[in-house]
Amino acid sequence: MPTLQISNFNVVTGKHKHATANSPGTDVHLATLGGFITLFGLVSYLCKARFYLSEALISLIAGVIFSPHAANLIRPLEYALNSQENLDQITLYFTRLVLGVQLVLAGVQLPSKYLQTEWKSLSLLLGPGMTVMWLCSSLLVYVMVPHLSFLHALAIGSCVTPTDPVLSNSIVQGKFADKNIPKDLQRIIIAESGANDGLGYPFLFFALYLIKYTGDGGAGQTGGTSKAIGYWFGETWGYTILLSVIYGFAVGWIAKELLHWAENRKFVDKESFLVFAITMALFITGTCGMIGSDDVLACFVAGNAFTWDDWFRLETKDDSLQPTIDMLLNLSVFMWFGAVCPWPSFANNDVIPIYRLIFLAILILIFRRLPIVFALHWKIWQIEQKQQALFVGFFGPIGVSAVFYLYLSLDFLRMVTVEGEIREDAKRLEEVFTVVIWFLAICSIIVHGLSIPLGKVGYHLPRTISSRVSSQSRTSSHERDPNEPEVPFHINRAVHDVETQMQPRQRGERDEPARPVFRIGRSTIKEDRSESGTPKTPNNPNTANTDEIVMNEDVEKVDFADLRAARSNTESVHGRLLSSSGAEQMEKEAKGREDIDEMNVGKISTGKPQ
């Protein structure tokens, strides 16, 4: 039954009650964390905007390097007083804190009344979408993990069903998202990842209640299936989900009105105004934890209610404080994951061989989400194209939310006891939970963290190689005698439906000035004027309507010897394209050009080809 949980974390975010003021391990941890974030800040733009590497992947690798398995600078078990149960509680509270802040900020990012205006699209993704994701994940776990019941597989599958809002930010924010992802698609991804994190409770506790009251013959428990279903409807849906939605909306709405009131009367300064959403997230996380409700869902609903009129979102649109706090939390939590992850257990466990574990991760990443999103995208207007459906289906990362549900499940299973001892099926399920969910989360962080940079390399590398090869082949095929005169030309496509561009002239060893570039069949770029500002006109008025040869603007004098040589070469190349009448007209115009004063040339006309 729901109880008031007055724990240290729920009342105030502070030190563990057994922590000492001068702990050398804590000092080393703080120095390591601060040093890493400082060094990362020096190359953060290079990593994220140039190489498209996610900060989650980088901080996870740093956590592994500094963990007890490597440098031993971060010693999580020592901070937990050498108690695995304390360490699990620390990780659970840490993930709660990060998810609470992230989901309030996710709700604030959405436009006015977004949950109301886009309820149809969200209903498809959160209803049939999450249900199919849960069943697909559970079925794959059931098939790949030996000696596992389907009920246990349902519990494991529920932990990896929600998409992680922390990792989703890496694809809906920043340079890559601005260039490649439409705004509407970004918003639906944010809304879905925020809402389905809190809605993972019904899927998880449906399996956990059945395990508690029916598993192992219901040993140590009374009531059976009917009691499990009753708790699921009453406590999970009624108390946890419904109460969290009402509570989150009420807190968000009241906070919005209070901030409006204080801002109108000039009672609030800029710093307090900017940090208001984050402090609201801390308040909701603590109070929902005290009453035993769904703080994750409440935070997301509160964030959306807080910006229901779009006022706060627009006021803080260009603010960098919230993204900065968000970045600090993300770097810290994934660095912690790298240190606390049970890396040796992936290869040495009594649950599943490593080759099956790898194959399970591949199947989960492909089939957990992609098929249902692709099937539903026809009815979701934000996902217009098949490529977008594939993108949204693949980028449903498993991360902080999965670890949160993992330790929430472990906390529940430790209360399934017989005569004061954890029941055998619950004890084995703890190990399965830990190995499978941690491995899937790590694989998702790595794969989704590298997908964009590897995709960029795969897209540009073949084109770069092809461009270099084509450039070299063109260079070799166009090698000429350096003393041979050559004038590039361009034939008007509108007249001949032929467009030819010749390569620039290759200079010989002689130091001679560059010759002007001529284009046949284009209008003049700029009309030449005399010093008095009066436009210069050609001496031959009969050629006013003919196509023109355009010279570079910086050419003031025309070398007619070069022009005649260029003309003869040009006529030999496209002589077949010119009619006899056009050739005669061009010859007359060429003779007329010889009489033009070199200093007064404005336009030089040629006969029209057929």
Residue pairs with C-beta under 8 A, 6 or more apart in sequence:
1 235
2 235
2 239
2 291
2 292
2 293
3 292
4 290
4 291
4 292
5 289
5 290
5 291
5 292
6 290
7 289
8 14
8 16
8 17
9 93
9 96
9 286
9 289
10 286
10 287
10 289
10 290
11 286
11 290
12 286
13 97
13 282
13 286
16 79
16 81
16 86
16 90
18 81
19 26
19 79
23 79
25 75
25 78
25 79
26 79
28 73
28 74
29 73
29 74
29 75
29 79
32 66
32 73
32 74
33 74
33 332
33 335
36 59
36 62
36 66
36 331
36 335
37 328
37 331
40 47
40 55
40 58
40 59
40 62
40 331
44 55
47 53
47 55
47 58
48 54
48 55
48 174
48 175
49 174
49 175
51 453
52 175
52 176
52 452
52 453
52 456
53 449
53 450
53 453
54 167
54 170
54 448
54 449
55 170
55 327
55 330
55 331
55 334
56 166
56 167
56 170
56 330
56 334
56 399
56 445
56 449
57 334
57 445
57 446
57 449
57 450
59 330
59 331
59 332
59 334
59 335
59 338
60 334
60 335
60 337
60 338
60 442
60 445
60 446
60 449
61 338
62 335
62 338
63 74
63 334
63 335
63 336
63 337
63 338
63 339
63 341
64 70
64 338
64 339
64 341
64 343
65 71
65 338
66 72
66 73
66 74
66 335
66 338
66 339
67 74
67 76
67 338
67 339
67 340
67 341
68 74
68 75
68 76
68 77
68 339
69 343
69 344
74 335
74 336
74 339
76 87
76 90
76 336
76 339
76 340
77 83
77 84
77 87
79 87
79 90
80 86
80 87
80 89
80 90
85 414
87 340
88 407
88 410
88 411
89 407
89 411
91 336
91 340
91 403
91 407
92 404
92 407
92 408
92 411
94 333
94 336
95 333
95 400
95 401
95 403
95 404
95 407
96 285
96 289
96 295
96 296
96 404
97 282
97 285
97 329
98 166
98 329
98 330
98 333
98 400
99 165
99 166
99 197
99 296
99 299
99 400
99 401
99 404
100 281
100 282
100 284
100 285
100 295
100 296
100 299
101 278
101 281
101 282
101 285
101 299
101 325
101 326
101 329
102 165
102 166
102 169
102 326
102 329
102 400
103 165
103 194
103 197
103 198
103 281
103 296
103 299
103 300
103 303
104 277
104 278
104 280
104 281
104 284
104 299
104 300
104 302
104 303
104 306
105 277
105 278
105 281
105 303
105 322
105 326
106 165
106 190
106 191
106 193
106 194
106 300
106 303
107 194
107 252
107 299
107 300
107 301
107 302
107 303
107 304
107 305
107 306
107 307
108 277
108 303
108 304
108 306
108 307
108 312
108 313
108 316
108 322
109 187
109 190
109 313
110 187
110 190
110 191
110 303
110 304
110 307
110 313
111 187
111 310
111 313
112 307
112 308
112 309
112 310
112 313
113 308
114 187
114 191
114 304
115 122
115 191
115 195
115 301
115 304
118 187
118 188
118 191
118 382
121 188
121 380
121 381
121 382
122 188
122 191
122 192
122 195
124 376
124 379
124 380
125 188
125 192
125 196
125 373
125 376
125 380
126 192
126 195
126 196
126 199
128 372
128 376
129 192
129 372
129 373
129 376
130 161
130 162
130 196
130 199
130 203
132 371
132 372
133 161
133 368
133 369
133 372
133 396
134 154
134 157
134 158
134 161
134 203
135 157
136 157
136 367
136 368
136 371
136 372
137 156
137 157
137 158
137 160
137 161
137 364
137 368
138 150
138 153
138 154
138 156
138 157
138 158
139 153
139 157
140 157
140 360
140 363
140 364
140 367
140 368
141 148
141 153
141 156
141 157
141 360
141 436
142 148
142 149
142 150
142 153
144 352
144 356
144 357
144 359
144 360
144 363
145 153
145 156
145 351
145 352
145 356
145 360
145 432
145 436
146 352
146 356
148 432
151 207
151 210
151 211
151 214
151 215
152 207
152 211
152 425
152 429
152 432
154 203
154 206
154 207
155 204
155 207
155 208
155 211
155 409
155 429
155 433
156 432
156 433
156 436
156 437
157 203
158 200
158 203
158 204
158 206
158 207
158 405
159 200
159 204
159 402
159 405
159 406
159 409
159 433
159 437
160 364
160 368
160 398
160 402
160 437
160 440
160 441
161 196
161 200
161 203
161 368
162 193
162 196
162 197
162 199
162 200
162 401
162 402
162 405
163 192
163 193
163 196
163 197
163 369
163 396
163 397
163 398
163 401
164 193
164 197
164 397
164 398
164 399
164 400
164 401
164 402
164 444
165 190
165 193
165 194
165 197
165 400
165 401
166 330
166 333
166 399
166 400
166 401
167 397
167 398
167 399
167 400
167 444
167 445
167 448
167 449
168 189
168 190
168 193
168 395
168 397
169 326
169 330
170 448
170 449
170 452
171 177
171 181
171 189
171 395
171 448
171 452
172 181
172 186
172 189
172 190
173 186
173 323
176 452
177 186
181 391
182 382
182 388
184 381
184 382
185 382
185 383
185 388
185 392
187 382
188 380
188 382
188 383
188 392
189 392
189 395
194 300
194 303
195 297
195 300
197 296
197 297
197 300
197 401
198 241
198 244
198 294
198 296
198 297
198 298
198 299
198 300
198 301
199 241
199 297
200 401
200 405
201 236
201 240
201 241
201 294
201 297
202 232
202 236
202 237
202 241
204 405
204 408
204 409
205 231
205 232
205 235
205 236
205 240
205 412
206 232
206 236
208 409
208 412
208 413
209 228
209 229
209 231
209 232
209 236
210 225
210 228
211 413
211 416
211 425
211 426
211 429
212 221
212 228
212 412
212 416
212 426
213 221
213 222
213 223
213 224
213 225
213 227
213 228
214 224
214 225
214 228
215 416
215 423
215 425
215 426
216 423
216 424
216 425
218 224
219 418
219 423
220 416
220 417
220 418
220 419
220 423
221 416
239 292
239 293
240 292
240 293
240 294
241 294
241 297
243 291
243 293
243 294
244 288
244 293
244 294
244 295
244 297
244 298
244 301
245 297
245 298
245 301
247 284
247 287
247 288
247 293
247 298
248 284
248 297
248 298
248 299
248 300
248 301
248 302
248 305
249 301
249 302
249 305
250 305
251 280
251 283
251 284
251 298
251 302
251 305
252 280
252 301
252 302
252 303
252 304
252 305
252 306
252 308
253 305
253 306
253 308
255 276
255 280
255 302
255 306
256 305
256 306
256 307
256 308
256 309
256 311
256 312
259 268
259 273
259 276
259 312
260 311
262 268
263 273
268 276
273 315
273 316
274 316
274 319
274 321
274 322
275 321
275 325
276 312
277 303
277 306
277 312
277 316
277 322
278 322
278 325
280 302
280 306
281 299
281 302
281 303
284 295
284 298
284 299
284 302
285 295
285 299
288 294
288 295
288 298
288 299
289 295
296 401
296 404
306 312
307 313
316 322
333 400
334 445
337 403
337 441
337 442
337 445
341 438
341 442
342 434
342 435
342 438
345 434
345 435
345 438
346 354
346 357
346 435
346 438
346 439
347 354
349 431
349 435
350 431
351 431
351 432
351 435
351 436
352 360
352 432
352 435
352 436
357 435
357 436
357 439
360 436
360 439
360 440
361 439
361 440
361 443
364 398
364 440
365 394
365 443
365 444
365 447
368 396
369 393
369 394
369 396
370 390
370 393
370 394
371 393
372 393
373 383
373 389
373 392
373 393
373 396
374 386
374 389
374 390
374 393
377 383
377 386
377 388
377 389
377 392
383 389
383 392
394 451
395 448
395 451
397 444
397 445
397 448
398 440
398 441
398 443
398 444
398 445
399 441
399 444
399 445
402 437
402 440
402 441
402 444
403 437
403 438
403 441
405 437
406 433
406 434
406 437
406 438
409 433
410 430
410 433
410 434
413 422
413 426
413 427
413 429
413 430
413 433
414 422
414 426
414 430
416 422
416 423
416 426
417 423
422 430
474 503
478 503
479 506
480 486
480 506
482 506
482 507
482 508
482 509
483 508
483 510
485 505
485 562
485 565
485 566
485 569
486 502
486 505
486 506
486 569
487 502
487 505
487 515
487 517
487 518
487 566
487 569
487 570
488 501
488 502
488 503
488 504
488 505
488 517
488 518
489 500
489 502
489 518
489 519
489 520
489 570
489 573
489 574
490 499
490 500
490 501
490 519
490 520
490 521
490 522
491 498
491 499
491 500
491 520
491 521
491 574
491 577
491 609
492 520
492 521
492 522
492 547
493 499
494 521
495 521
495 547
495 608
495 609
495 610
496 577
496 609
498 577
500 574
504 517
505 515
515 559
515 562
515 566
516 551
516 552
516 555
516 558
517 551
517 552
518 549
518 550
518 551
518 566
518 570
519 549
519 550
520 547
520 549
520 570
520 606
521 547
521 609
522 547
522 548
522 550
523 548
523 550
524 548
524 550
524 602
524 603
525 550
525 553
526 553
527 535
527 536
527 602
528 535
528 536
528 601
528 602
529 535
529 536
530 536
530 600
535 602
536 600
536 601
536 602
537 602
538 596
538 601
538 602
538 603
538 604
538 605
539 592
539 595
539 596
540 589
540 592
540 605
543 589
543 605
544 605
546 585
546 589
546 605
546 606
546 607
546 608
547 605
547 606
547 608
548 603
548 604
548 605
548 606
549 604
549 605
549 606
551 558
551 604
556 599
557 598
557 599
557 601
558 598
558 601
558 604
560 593
560 594
560 598
563 593
564 590
567 590
571 578
571 583
571 586
574 609
575 583
577 609
577 610
578 586
578 607
578 609
578 610
579 609
579 610
581 607
582 607
582 608
582 609
582 610
583 607
584 607
585 607
585 608
586 606
586 607
588 607
589 605
589 606
589 607
593 604
596 604
